[in-house]
Amino acid sequence: MRFLGVCLLACAALIVMSQLGILSPVRGLIAAPLNLITGVFNRLTLGVVNGADNFADVETLRQRNADLEEALARFQAELVDLREIASDYQRLAGLLDYTTAAQDQEFVSADVISNADSNSLLRTMVINRGARDGIEVGMPVVTQLGMIGRILDVTASASRVLLITDPSSAISGRLQTTRAEGSVVGQPSGDLRMTFIPLDANVQEGDIVVTSGLGGNLPADLVLGQVISVQQLQNELFQEAVVRNLNDFNTLEIVLVITNFQPVDLSVFDEPTGP
């Protein structure tokens, strides 16, 4: 009890002395270190608060970055799809223009499911149309840029196309301008060679070569390619021309099969007639 009484008296004395201003010098001395300690704690508190805010900002930025990356990936996928649609539209628009212009021909469109294999003995490609689609051996296969080959083998749902660039392919052709005729043969290089062109025929680089229709096994006026060089050999009765097909066989995706052309069988005229 004495201690409590002493404490109460001391507190009362300090209050009285503070009111009278006696403790002002002492209070200033005590306040200085206390203010310093308070400032340190305030700065620490602000640092912790700012650190928490910065951490929250970093997490927000990370989430925002993840959202943007996800949106970018989605937009890139959509862009790829749109480019494919635009590419398909251009190809189909070209084929539509061709089929519209060739009103006397009927077509079946087909997707290329196997491109030409340069290591194969035959230069062929496979399409996803077959006998149940009306495809038959010998039918011409074209694009809007010209002829690419003829149907070689047929199954129920697929067909193999012998390309005109195969060395075993020989087609009767003519120059579109002068109508000079010759035989267009495939080459191992992938080009075509037009042989047996008459010496007096005027052949120029850039001339378009089309099917002549001679022999009755192909329709006339299908584009075979464009002359890129002419060669006249000494002591030869004919001249030759190197022809480049306008199609890129390695990137073909959609082709057309002419289904209403009926080859003409000329062998009946070779049979001996009776007396």
Secondary structure, 3 states (H helix, E strand, C coil): CHHHHHHHHHHHHHHHHHHHCCCHHHHHHHHHHHHHHHHHHHHHHHHHHHHHHHHHHHHHHHHHHHHHHHHHHHHHHHHHHHHHHHHHHHHHHHHHHHHHHCCCCCEEEEEEEECCCCCCCCCEEEECCCHHHCCCCCCEEEECCEEEEEEEEECCCCEEEEECCCCCCEEEEEECCCCCEEEEEECCCCCEEEEEEECCCCCCCCCEEEECCCCCCCCCCCEEEEEEEEEECCCCCEEEEEEECCCCCCCCCEEEEECCCCCCCCHHHHCCCCC
